[in-house]
Amino acid sequence: MENTKRTVTCGDLRTANVGKRVVLNGWVSRTRNLGGLVFISLRDRYGVTQVIVGEGADEALKKTASSLKNEYCVAVCGTVRLRSEKDVNSDMATGAIEVAAEDIEIFTASRELPFSIEEVRQKDGTLVVPNEDLRLKYRYLDLRRAPMQKNIILRSQVTFAVREHLVSQGFLEIETPTFIKSTPEGARDYLVPSRVHPGKFYSLPQSPQLYKQLLMVSGFDKYFQIARCYRDEDARGDRQPEFTQIDMEMSFTDREEVLSVTEGMMRHVFQKTLGYELPEHFDRLAWEDAFDLYGSDKPDLRFGLKMQDASFMAELSDFNAFKAGALHADKSIERHKRSGLKALVVKGAAPSFSRKSIEALEEKAKVYKAKGLAWMKVSADGTFEGGISKFFAGKEAEICERLGAEKNDLLLFVSDEKWQVACTALGAVRTQLGKDLNLYNPDDEFHFVWIIDFPYFAWNEEESHWETEHHMFTLPQKKYWDTLESDPGAVKGDLYDLVLNGYELASGSMRINDPALQERIFEIAGYSRERAQKAFGFLVQAFEYGAPPHGGIAPGLDRLVMLMRHEESIHEVIAFPKNNLACSPMDECPSPVDELQLKELHIAVTETEAQ
């Protein structure tokens, strides 16, 4: 072939191009050899075009076409023509045309594939997905699969839309260092040894937190960055040792402006990339209400099923398990003035739930430290049956009226002395019911909610001291400043989380800019002046030079794209992720390094993993 450079992509051609001579480049996704005719599906990231080698083709072309196998990388020169009416494929954007090949050149052949690039489904329609470690070992092949192409393309579009919107709002994109001072931020740091400073280490940033605050002191009042972050955490869920944040910070601002800017950015991203219209403002829930009603500080609000206070039931019988939850024995309950006896009314579910299925829900509750899951059903005649019904016989009318229960409803209860344990355990049951019963509102595909008014401090029972729930630079709400030391447990922070479909998508806060207030927080959290100076001295010193009020937020890019694509793991939206052991099967990372490198870095390895 004289010229192998493509003139169009495999997704470009339509009926308007009939008669045009074109060159296509791509991968062979499928071939059908019908003797005198060879059909080739040629694929690139833009789409698929059918190529035909007809009976009138010369023998050399027929021979080349017959030799093609899946994933051969080729160039095809030919003329666009209409398919016959019966052969039009309405499922393909290019399905009305085909390219009659005049020449084919093989760039490179492909070995036998470890798994199919094309979609494979079982007889019941279930999509067959290769084993994840196999996919990660051959990630460059996995990324050719159509779902992965769509995921990575959307990620690129989302990133561009973020930049587009924030720049239009006056934000500056500023890079912060990758090699920084190690500071205590919760997770372990990844450390980088310094060759020129023996025995000293850089740290990879868990977030750009300190540096974006320094940028506010520097006068750059609107900052953002598509920031790479690193945390050396034990394998859990779909966490990655390296991940990406949409990092934002603003000066001379308040919570309302940060939330508004974030909402505007999300509206722009969803409209630009998915054509989906989000509401102008997102729902808001106080942290205590989120736990009390939904059992989580990241509730999925695509369905209702709110939890209710059932403390009144402790007075209606001698069922002792309920009395503990209604007594407010825990100090936190006294503070919240909320009951540790919680109820769920599952509408119309009584006939379909067997004892076995209820026991499965009980196991879910026990994972979250509940002692059990009490239950009973409202029968068709309005009486209670099953579970704990014998304790409440004759009380049906009052209980149903107060809980809003009706015939054929299933009633579920968790009782615990600790309000938060009861809420979390029954909240986990609620989440499971949402999945099992498909309670999601089909018209509410993406439901955002702000969680606000978080507790500022949490009591560490093991170490007997207060520690901050967020980070130590979070601003306490002003009305609590006078009682910080006298009543830390009552303090609420000026912080906020953005939740989408039951996942925490972003966390942020207003920041402390007063060195004296910052020192008080350090002291309450058990940080001596010397320890704080050693860890954060450069930031605290900067605050002594006219630090403006400031605040920010950091949505997770990986999780955002995951949710937009309705995936269940961030592995599916990262080009080259690590597995759940923080390893890469493809390049066998992490790996040993040469002894000479270690010597130059003044490092001695005393233990090695068994090979």
Salt bridges, closest charged atoms under 4 A:
ASP44 OD2 - ARG6 NH1 3.79
GLU59 OE2 - LYS62 NZ 3.95
GLU71 OE1 - ARG43 NH2 2.79
GLU71 OE1 - ARG144 NH1 2.76
ASP87 OD1 - LYS86 NZ 3.47
GLU98 OE2 - ARG81 NE 2.98
GLU102 OE1 - ARG21 NE 2.83
GLU118 OE1 - ARG30 NH2 4.00
GLU118 OE2 - ARG43 NH1 3.06
GLU119 OE2 - ARG121 NE 3.01
GLU132 OE2 - HIS571 ND1 2.78
ASP142 OD1 - ARG135 NE 2.96
ASP142 OD2 - ARG139 NH1 2.82
ASP142 OD1 - ARG145 NH1 2.81
GLU164 OE1 - HIS268 NE2 2.74
GLU164 OE1 - LYS272 NZ 2.67
GLU173 OE2 - ARG163 NH2 2.76
GLU233 OE2 - ARG239 NH1 3.04
ASP234 OD1 - ARG188 NH1 3.76
ASP238 OD1 - ARG559 NH2 3.88
GLU242 OE1 - ARG228 NH2 2.98
GLU242 OE2 - LYS578 NZ 2.84
ASP247 OD1 - LYS212 NZ 3.01
GLU249 OE1 - LYS212 NZ 3.50
GLU249 OE1 - ARG511 NH2 2.87
GLU256 OE2 - ARG255 NE 3.83
GLU256 OE1 - ARG284 NH2 2.78
GLU263 OE1 - HIS281 ND1 3.03
GLU280 OE2 - HIS281 NE2 3.89
ASP283 OD2 - HIS447 NE2 2.71
GLU288 OE2 - HIS336 ND1 2.61
GLU288 OE1 - ARG338 NH2 3.68
GLU288 OE2 - LYS492 NZ 3.67
ASP289 OD1 - ARG338 NH2 2.79
ASP292 OD2 - ARG338 NH1 3.16
ASP292 OD1 - LYS342 NZ 2.92
ASP300 OD2 - ARG302 NH2 2.66
GLU398 OE2 - ARG402 NH1 3.74
GLU406 OE1 - LYS347 NZ 3.26
ASP409 OD2 - LYS347 NZ 2.64
ASP416 OD2 - LYS371 NZ 2.99
ASP444 OD2 - HIS447 ND1 2.44
GLU445 OE2 - HIS566 NE2 2.55
ASP453 OD1 - ARG255 NH1 3.67
GLU463 OE1 - HIS465 NE2 2.97
GLU485 OE2 - ARG520 NE 2.92
GLU519 OE2 - ARG529 NH2 2.35
ASP558 OD1 - ARG155 NH1 2.73
GLU572 OE1 - ARG135 NH2 2.78
